[in-house]
Amino acid sequence: MTTDCCGSDDLLTQLTSLRADLAAIKQAITAVSTGAQQYSLNTGQTQQMVTKASLRWLIQEKNDLQQEISGLELRCNGRGVTRVAPNW
């Protein structure tokens, strides 16, 4: 496998997996918010049925994935920020 700007196959694999999960979550949100009674959410790692009652969780999951992807993309582009705080 070749590396991209990340310089790490592990980061690239993680980004690819997170993007696939995000796409699956977005499809589920679209399905249940446009009238589907239930939707089979398959991320490749897990499969579960979601309903309109799951919408709040789905949106939070989408937001969390977007944040995680953004952080990894920053690391790939060399713009990652390391926060250092005293441990007292």
Secondary structure, DSSP 8 states (H G I E B T S, - for coil): ----TT--HHHHHHHHHHHHHHHHHHHHHHHHHTT-SEEEEE-SS-EEEEEGGGHHHHHHHHHHHHHHHHHHHHHHTT----------
